[in-house]
Amino acid sequence: MSDLTIKRRVMIPVRAGDVMAEFISFNGDDSGKEHIGIFFEGKPSGDSEYVPLVRLHSECLTGDVFGSGRCDCGEQLDEAIDRINEEGGYILYLRQEGRGIGLYAKLEAYALQDQGYDTYQANEMLHLPDDGRDFGIAAKMLHALGVTKVRLLTNNPDKAQQLVEHGIDVVELVPTKVHVNQHNRSYLETKAKRKMHTLKFDPE
């Protein structure tokens, strides 16, 4: 089913110790990306079959670490930590910067966006895929963790489709909030229009 196995589990206090999370590494990923699983125990309700809440989060150095306003990645990661720490489940932190094109190429795309092109047009002008991410690796990580059913925290239908294609039962799509600001509104609207992300915007 999966050629990944769990390598190591280590408890790490995040949010300055306010949240305890178990970081999980894997054997068998030949991409060299060092994807990581992060488990939050949460507070299971106990009234029905437990299905973990799962977020597939693609690495975004500018957003996750530096709080860039050009995307909503940092806010989405914070939201995922809050919600999954409450409900229990996993963040799969995937080292697929810039929708899979890498950090340097993302900065080249940003420069083109500054000239008026949208995020997908910029990638096309650089002869790069508009979305080069592989979420099949996330399915392999879930299988290695013994998880076959998930509630998926996402607005991106492609993530759910790829998980299903790789044998994961997505029993519910849980939408994330829309983290819009003056710098990223056009970027988010483009994702909704071009890739059918389920985003609802308040009027400006």
C-alpha positions as protocol buffer text, in pm:
chain_id: "A"
residue {
  index: 1
  type: MET
  ca { x: 0 y: 0 z: 0 }
}
residue {
  index: 2
  type: SER
  ca { x: 273 y: 244 z: 97 }
}
residue {
  index: 3
  type: ASP
  ca { x: 650 y: 236 z: 71 }
}
residue {
  index: 4
  type: LEU
  ca { x: 682 y: 478 z: 362 }
}
residue {
  index: 5
  type: THR
  ca { x: 737 y: 377 z: 721 }
}
residue {
  index: 6
  type: ILE
  ca { x: 759 y: 587 z: 1035 }
}
residue {
  index: 7
  type: LYS
  ca { x: 1116 y: 674 z: 1122 }
}
residue {
  index: 8
  type: ARG
  ca { x: 1088 y: 879 z: 1442 }
}
residue {
  index: 9
  type: ARG
  ca { x: 824 y: 1044 z: 1661 }
}
residue {
  index: 10
  type: VAL
  ca { x: 932 y: 1338 z: 1879 }
}
residue {
  index: 11
  type: MET
  ca { x: 718 y: 1557 z: 2104 }
}
residue {
  index: 12
  type: ILE
  ca { x: 779 y: 1928 z: 2050 }
}
residue {
  index: 13
  type: PRO
  ca { x: 614 y: 2210 z: 2247 }
}
residue {
  index: 14
  type: VAL
  ca { x: 503 y: 2468 z: 1989 }
}
residue {
  index: 15
  type: ARG
  ca { x: 352 y: 2813 z: 2037 }
}
residue {
  index: 16
  type: ALA
  ca { x: 606 y: 2864 z: 2318 }
}
residue {
  index: 17
  type: GLY
  ca { x: 478 y: 2552 z: 2490 }
}
residue {
  index: 18
  type: ASP
  ca { x: 106 y: 2627 z: 2470 }
}
residue {
  index: 19
  type: VAL
  ca { x: 56 y: 2339 z: 2224 }
}
residue {
  index: 20
  type: MET
  ca { x: 213 y: 1995 z: 2236 }
}
residue {
  index: 21
  type: ALA
  ca { x: 266 y: 1833 z: 1899 }
}
residue {
  index: 22
  type: GLU
  ca { x: 431 y: 1512 z: 1789 }
}
residue {
  index: 23
  type: PHE
  ca { x: 658 y: 1556 z: 1486 }
}
residue {
  index: 24
  type: ILE
  ca { x: 692 y: 1244 z: 1274 }
}
residue {
  index: 25
  type: SER
  ca { x: 960 y: 1164 z: 1016 }
}
residue {
  index: 26
  type: PHE
  ca { x: 946 y: 886 z: 758 }
}
residue {
  index: 27
  type: ASN
  ca { x: 1166 y: 630 z: 587 }
}
residue {
  index: 28
  type: GLY
  ca { x: 1122 y: 547 z: 221 }
}
residue {
  index: 29
  type: ASP
  ca { x: 1061 y: 886 z: 59 }
}
residue {
  index: 30
  type: ASP
  ca { x: 1313 y: 900 z: -224 }
}
residue {
  index: 31
  type: SER
  ca { x: 1230 y: 1262 z: -316 }
}
residue {
  index: 32
  type: GLY
  ca { x: 1470 y: 1396 z: -52 }
}
residue {
  index: 33
  type: LYS
  ca { x: 1212 y: 1658 z: 47 }
}
residue {
  index: 34
  type: GLU
  ca { x: 1187 y: 1560 z: 416 }
}
residue {
  index: 35
  type: HIS
  ca { x: 810 y: 1595 z: 444 }
}
residue {
  index: 36
  type: ILE
  ca { x: 691 y: 1587 z: 805 }
}
residue {
  index: 37
  type: GLY
  ca { x: 379 y: 1473 z: 985 }
}
residue {
  index: 38
  type: ILE
  ca { x: 259 y: 1665 z: 1290 }
}
residue {
  index: 39
  type: PHE
  ca { x: 11 y: 1496 z: 1524 }
}
residue {
  index: 40
  type: PHE
  ca { x: -216 y: 1676 z: 1767 }
}
residue {
  index: 41
  type: GLU
  ca { x: -402 y: 1463 z: 2019 }
}
residue {
  index: 42
  type: GLY
  ca { x: -687 y: 1708 z: 2059 }
}
residue {
  index: 43
  type: LYS
  ca { x: -993 y: 1648 z: 2273 }
}
residue {
  index: 44
  type: PRO
  ca { x: -1195 y: 1369 z: 2107 }
}
residue {
  index: 45
  type: SER
  ca { x: -1567 y: 1410 z: 2166 }
}
residue {
  index: 46
  type: GLY
  ca { x: -1623 y: 1036 z: 2214 }
}
residue {
  index: 47
  type: ASP
  ca { x: -1979 y: 1046 z: 2079 }
}
residue {
  index: 48
  type: SER
  ca { x: -1906 y: 893 z: 1737 }
}
residue {
  index: 49
  type: GLU
  ca { x: -1636 y: 723 z: 1534 }
}
residue {
  index: 50
  type: TYR
  ca { x: -1324 y: 936 z: 1550 }
}
residue {
  index: 51
  type: VAL
  ca { x: -1203 y: 1061 z: 1211 }
}
residue {
  index: 52
  type: PRO
  ca { x: -894 y: 1283 z: 1232 }
}
residue {
  index: 53
  type: LEU
  ca { x: -899 y: 1636 z: 1097 }
}
residue {
  index: 54
  type: VAL
  ca { x: -612 y: 1662 z: 847 }
}
residue {
  index: 55
  type: ARG
  ca { x: -449 y: 1960 z: 679 }
}
residue {
  index: 56
  type: LEU
  ca { x: -214 y: 1915 z: 383 }
}
residue {
  index: 57
  type: HIS
  ca { x: 0 y: 2225 z: 411 }
}
residue {
  index: 58
  type: SER
  ca { x: 257 y: 2304 z: 145 }
}
residue {
  index: 59
  type: GLU
  ca { x: 564 y: 2482 z: 276 }
}
residue {
  index: 60
  type: CYS
  ca { x: 570 y: 2859 z: 224 }
}
residue {
  index: 61
  type: LEU
  ca { x: 878 y: 3021 z: 374 }
}
residue {
  index: 62
  type: THR
  ca { x: 759 y: 3374 z: 302 }
}
residue {
  index: 63
  type: GLY
  ca { x: 415 y: 3318 z: 452 }
}
residue {
  index: 64
  type: ASP
  ca { x: 472 y: 3057 z: 723 }
}
residue {
  index: 65
  type: VAL
  ca { x: 786 y: 3211 z: 870 }
}
residue {
  index: 66
  type: PHE
  ca { x: 783 y: 3578 z: 773 }
}
residue {
  index: 67
  type: GLY
  ca { x: 409 y: 3646 z: 764 }
}
residue {
  index: 68
  type: SER
  ca { x: 399 y: 3759 z: 401 }
}
residue {
  index: 69
  type: GLY
  ca { x: 83 y: 3942 z: 304 }
}
residue {
  index: 70
  type: ARG
  ca { x: 106 y: 3820 z: -57 }
}
residue {
  index: 71
  type: CYS
  ca { x: -56 y: 3488 z: 30 }
}
residue {
  index: 72
  type: ASP
  ca { x: -268 y: 3339 z: 309 }
}
residue {
  index: 73
  type: CYS
  ca { x: -36 y: 3049 z: 394 }
}
residue {
  index: 74
  type: GLY
  ca { x: 79 y: 3167 z: 736 }
}
residue {
  index: 75
  type: GLU
  ca { x: -276 y: 3239 z: 849 }
}
residue {
  index: 76
  type: GLN
  ca { x: -393 y: 2902 z: 719 }
}
residue {
  index: 77
  type: LEU
  ca { x: -117 y: 2723 z: 909 }
}
residue {
  index: 78
  type: ASP
  ca { x: -207 y: 2908 z: 1230 }
}
residue {
  index: 79
  type: GLU
  ca { x: -573 y: 2823 z: 1179 }
}
residue {
  index: 80
  type: ALA
  ca { x: -486 y: 2457 z: 1120 }
}
residue {
  index: 81
  type: ILE
  ca { x: -281 y: 2438 z: 1441 }
}
residue {
  index: 82
  type: ASP
  ca { x: -566 y: 2593 z: 1640 }
}
residue {
  index: 83
  type: ARG
  ca { x: -839 y: 2371 z: 1496 }
}
residue {
  index: 84
  type: ILE
  ca { x: -651 y: 2042 z: 1485 }
}
residue {
  index: 85
  type: ASN
  ca { x: -509 y: 2094 z: 1833 }
}
residue {
  index: 86
  type: GLU
  ca { x: -872 y: 2123 z: 1945 }
}
residue {
  index: 87
  type: GLU
  ca { x: -1024 y: 1837 z: 1745 }
}
residue {
  index: 88
  type: GLY
  ca { x: -729 y: 1599 z: 1703 }
}
residue {
  index: 89
  type: GLY
  ca { x: -555 y: 1499 z: 1382 }
}
residue {
  index: 90
  type: TYR
  ca { x: -257 y: 1577 z: 1164 }
}
residue {
  index: 91
  type: ILE
  ca { x: -88 y: 1853 z: 971 }
}
residue {
  index: 92
  type: LEU
  ca { x: 116 y: 1705 z: 690 }
}
residue {
  index: 93
  type: TYR
  ca { x: 380 y: 1969 z: 621 }
}
residue {
  index: 94
  type: LEU
  ca { x: 483 y: 1911 z: 261 }
}
residue {
  index: 95
  type: ARG
  ca { x: 807 y: 2061 z: 133 }
}
residue {
  index: 96
  type: GLN
  ca { x: 652 y: 2186 z: -191 }
}
residue {
  index: 97
  type: GLU
  ca { x: 738 y: 2556 z: -187 }
}
residue {
  index: 98
  type: GLY
  ca { x: 559 y: 2781 z: -435 }
}
residue {
  index: 99
  type: ARG
  ca { x: 304 y: 2516 z: -540 }
}
residue {
  index: 100
  type: GLY
  ca { x: 597 y: 2291 z: -621 }
}
residue {
  index: 101
  type: ILE
  ca { x: 824 y: 2525 z: -819 }
}
residue {
  index: 102
  type: GLY
  ca { x: 1063 y: 2617 z: -536 }
}
residue {
  index: 103
  type: LEU
  ca { x: 1148 y: 2937 z: -352 }
}
residue {
  index: 104
  type: TYR
  ca { x: 1371 y: 3104 z: -612 }
}
residue {
  index: 105
  type: ALA
  ca { x: 1121 y: 3041 z: -891 }
}
residue {
  index: 106
  type: LYS
  ca { x: 843 y: 3175 z: -667 }
}
residue {
  index: 107
  type: LEU
  ca { x: 1032 y: 3501 z: -628 }
}
residue {
  index: 108
  type: GLU
  ca { x: 1069 y: 3519 z: -1008 }
}
residue {
  index: 109
  type: ALA
  ca { x: 694 y: 3468 z: -1035 }
}
residue {
  index: 110
  type: TYR
  ca { x: 634 y: 3742 z: -779 }
}
residue {
  index: 111
  type: ALA
  ca { x: 837 y: 3982 z: -993 }
}
residue {
  index: 112
  type: LEU
  ca { x: 610 y: 3904 z: -1289 }
}
residue {
  index: 113
  type: GLN
  ca { x: 302 y: 3946 z: -1071 }
}
residue {
  index: 114
  type: ASP
  ca { x: 430 y: 4293 z: -983 }
}
residue {
  index: 115
  type: GLN
  ca { x: 402 y: 4368 z: -1357 }
}
residue {
  index: 116
  type: GLY
  ca { x: 33 y: 4275 z: -1355 }
}
residue {
  index: 117
  type: TYR
  ca { x: 24 y: 3902 z: -1433 }
}
residue {
  index: 118
  type: ASP
  ca { x: -168 y: 3666 z: -1208 }
}
residue {
  index: 119
  type: THR
  ca { x: -8 y: 3383 z: -1013 }
}
residue {
  index: 120
  type: TYR
  ca { x: -80 y: 3119 z: -1277 }
}
residue {
  index: 121
  type: GLN
  ca { x: 13 y: 3337 z: -1575 }
}
residue {
  index: 122
  type: ALA
  ca { x: 346 y: 3412 z: -1408 }
}
residue {
  index: 123
  type: ASN
  ca { x: 426 y: 3043 z: -1373 }
}
residue {
  index: 124
  type: GLU
  ca { x: 332 y: 2982 z: -1735 }
}
residue {
  index: 125
  type: MET
  ca { x: 562 y: 3263 z: -1850 }
}
residue {
  index: 126
  type: LEU
  ca { x: 845 y: 3092 z: -1661 }
}
residue {
  index: 127
  type: HIS
  ca { x: 757 y: 2761 z: -1834 }
}
residue {
  index: 128
  type: LEU
  ca { x: 663 y: 2612 z: -1500 }
}
residue {
  index: 129
  type: PRO
  ca { x: 347 y: 2422 z: -1399 }
}
residue {
  index: 130
  type: ASP
  ca { x: 71 y: 2635 z: -1248 }
}
residue {
  index: 131
  type: ASP
  ca { x: 52 y: 2375 z: -972 }
}
residue {
  index: 132
  type: GLY
  ca { x: 327 y: 2114 z: -956 }
}
residue {
  index: 133
  type: ARG
  ca { x: 239 y: 1968 z: -618 }
}
residue {
  index: 134
  type: ASP
  ca { x: 201 y: 1594 z: -563 }
}
residue {
  index: 135
  type: PHE
  ca { x: -43 y: 1510 z: -286 }
}
residue {
  index: 136
  type: GLY
  ca { x: 8 y: 1138 z: -345 }
}
residue {
  index: 137
  type: ILE
  ca { x: 297 y: 1159 z: -99 }
}
residue {
  index: 138
  type: ALA
  ca { x: 50 y: 1281 z: 163 }
}
residue {
  index: 139
  type: ALA
  ca { x: -161 y: 970 z: 104 }
}
residue {
  index: 140
  type: LYS
  ca { x: 148 y: 755 z: 156 }
}
residue {
  index: 141
  type: MET
  ca { x: 223 y: 938 z: 480 }
}
residue {
  index: 142
  type: LEU
  ca { x: -134 y: 879 z: 599 }
}
residue {
  index: 143
  type: HIS
  ca { x: -116 y: 508 z: 514 }
}
residue {
  index: 144
  type: ALA
  ca { x: 212 y: 483 z: 708 }
}
residue {
  index: 145
  type: LEU
  ca { x: 36 y: 646 z: 1003 }
}
residue {
  index: 146
  type: GLY
  ca { x: -248 y: 395 z: 980 }
}
residue {
  index: 147
  type: VAL
  ca { x: -498 y: 660 z: 871 }
}
residue {
  index: 148
  type: THR
  ca { x: -741 y: 570 z: 592 }
}
residue {
  index: 149
  type: LYS
  ca { x: -1031 y: 808 z: 671 }
}
residue {
  index: 150
  type: VAL
  ca { x: -991 y: 1183 z: 709 }
}
residue {
  index: 151
  type: ARG
  ca { x: -1184 y: 1503 z: 748 }
}
residue {
  index: 152
  type: LEU
  ca { x: -986 y: 1729 z: 518 }
}
residue {
  index: 153
  type: LEU
  ca { x: -928 y: 2093 z: 616 }
}
residue {
  index: 154
  type: THR
  ca { x: -906 y: 2265 z: 277 }
}
residue {
  index: 155
  type: ASN
  ca { x: -1068 y: 2485 z: 16 }
}
residue {
  index: 156
  type: ASN
  ca { x: -879 y: 2306 z: -264 }
}
residue {
  index: 157
  type: PRO
  ca { x: -1076 y: 2023 z: -431 }
}
residue {
  index: 158
  type: ASP
  ca { x: -760 y: 1888 z: -597 }
}
residue {
  index: 159
  type: LYS
  ca { x: -619 y: 1782 z: -259 }
}
residue {
  index: 160
  type: ALA
  ca { x: -924 y: 1570 z: -186 }
}
residue {
  index: 161
  type: GLN
  ca { x: -926 y: 1420 z: -535 }
}
residue {
  index: 162
  type: GLN
  ca { x: -561 y: 1316 z: -517 }
}
residue {
  index: 163
  type: LEU
  ca { x: -609 y: 1160 z: -172 }
}
residue {
  index: 164
  type: VAL
  ca { x: -910 y: 960 z: -294 }
}
residue {
  index: 165
  type: GLU
  ca { x: -712 y: 843 z: -599 }
}
residue {
  index: 166
  type: HIS
  ca { x: -448 y: 709 z: -359 }
}
residue {
  index: 167
  type: GLY
  ca { x: -686 y: 517 z: -135 }
}
residue {
  index: 168
  type: ILE
  ca { x: -779 y: 767 z: 135 }
}
residue {
  index: 169
  type: ASP
  ca { x: -1147 y: 806 z: 222 }
}
residue {
  index: 170
  type: VAL
  ca { x: -1221 y: 1179 z: 251 }
}
residue {
  index: 171
  type: VAL
  ca { x: -1542 y: 1170 z: 455 }
}
residue {
  index: 172
  type: GLU
  ca { x: -1578 y: 1548 z: 489 }
}
residue {
  index: 173
  type: LEU
  ca { x: -1435 y: 1865 z: 342 }
}
residue {
  index: 174
  type: VAL
  ca { x: -1391 y: 2126 z: 616 }
}
residue {
  index: 175
  type: PRO
  ca { x: -1339 y: 2471 z: 463 }
}
residue {
  index: 176
  type: THR
  ca { x: -1073 y: 2702 z: 596 }
}
residue {
  index: 177
  type: LYS
  ca { x: -1145 y: 3064 z: 666 }
}
residue {
  index: 178
  type: VAL
  ca { x: -1073 y: 3321 z: 398 }
}
residue {
  index: 179
  type: HIS
  ca { x: -773 y: 3523 z: 515 }
}
residue {
  index: 180
  type: VAL
  ca { x: -792 y: 3817 z: 278 }
}
residue {
  index: 181
  type: ASN
  ca { x: -599 y: 4143 z: 290 }
}
residue {
  index: 182
  type: GLN
  ca { x: -521 y: 4427 z: 49 }
}
residue {
  index: 183
  type: HIS
  ca { x: -216 y: 4243 z: -84 }
}
residue {
  index: 184
  type: ASN
  ca { x: -359 y: 3897 z: -146 }
}
residue {
  index: 185
  type: ARG
  ca { x: -720 y: 3956 z: -258 }
}
residue {
  index: 186
  type: SER
  ca { x: -636 y: 3923 z: -629 }
}
residue {
  index: 187
  type: TYR
  ca { x: -427 y: 3609 z: -561 }
}
residue {
  index: 188
  type: LEU
  ca { x: -713 y: 3445 z: -369 }
}
residue {
  index: 189
  type: GLU
  ca { x: -975 y: 3545 z: -626 }
}
residue {
  index: 190
  type: THR
  ca { x: -757 y: 3393 z: -898 }
}
residue {
  index: 191
  type: LYS
  ca { x: -733 y: 3063 z: -708 }
}
residue {
  index: 192
  type: ALA
  ca { x: -1112 y: 3055 z: -678 }
}
residue {
  index: 193
  type: LYS
  ca { x: -1163 y: 3134 z: -1047 }
}
residue {
  index: 194
  type: ARG
  ca { x: -890 y: 2921 z: -1203 }
}
residue {
  index: 195
  type: LYS
  ca { x: -874 y: 2623 z: -965 }
}
residue {
  index: 196
  type: MET
  ca { x: -1225 y: 2617 z: -817 }
}
residue {
  index: 197
  type: HIS
  ca { x: -1108 y: 2681 z: -461 }
}
residue {
  index: 198
  type: THR
  ca { x: -1415 y: 2719 z: -242 }
}
residue {
  index: 199
  type: LEU
  ca { x: -1357 y: 3073 z: -124 }
}
residue {
  index: 200
  type: LYS
  ca { x: -1629 y: 3317 z: -28 }
}
residue {
  index: 201
  type: PHE
  ca { x: -1533 y: 3683 z: -12 }
}
residue {
  index: 202
  type: ASP
  ca { x: -1692 y: 3963 z: 179 }
}
residue {
  index: 203
  type: PRO
  ca { x: -1743 y: 4272 z: -38 }
}
residue {
  index: 204
  type: GLU
  ca { x: -1459 y: 4521 z: -29 }
}
